[in-house]
Amino acid sequence: MAYKDDKFLRQAVAEIPWSHNLMILNMVKSVQEREYYIQAVLKMG
């Protein structure tokens, strides 16, 4: 539900480990910050 309005984030979240996604959801409230951390996970693992 957190990413329902953002097609890029929905696709990106599908590519990262679920545990990373849960950490991001629990620790980061801003959509822009979540996008940054999701991209960082995709880039750096």
N, C-alpha and C positions, 0 to 999 in steps of 0.2 A: 504494500500500500504506500510505503514511503516514496517509491519511485514511479508511481503509476502515471504521472503526468510528464515524465521525462524519458523519451525513447532511448536516448544515449545511455542514461544511467541504468535503465532496465537491462540493456544489452551488456553493459560493462559489468554489472553485478553478477550476471550469469557466468562470467568468465573468472571471477575471483573465488577463493575458498569461502565456504559458508561462515566459518569462524571469523574470518576477516570482516565479512559483511556485518556480522553481529556486533563486533567490536566497534565498527564505524557507526552503526545505528545507535549504539548505547552511549558512545562518548561524544559524538558530534551532532549538533542540532541544526546547523546551517546547511542548506542544500549546496551552496557553493563550496563549503569546506568538505562536505561529503564527496563531492565530485573530485576535488583535489586529491583526497586520500584514496579514492577508488582508482583514479588514474595513476597514482604513485604505486599502488599495489600491482596494477597491470604492467607498469614499466619496470619496477624493481623487484617485484615478488614479495 
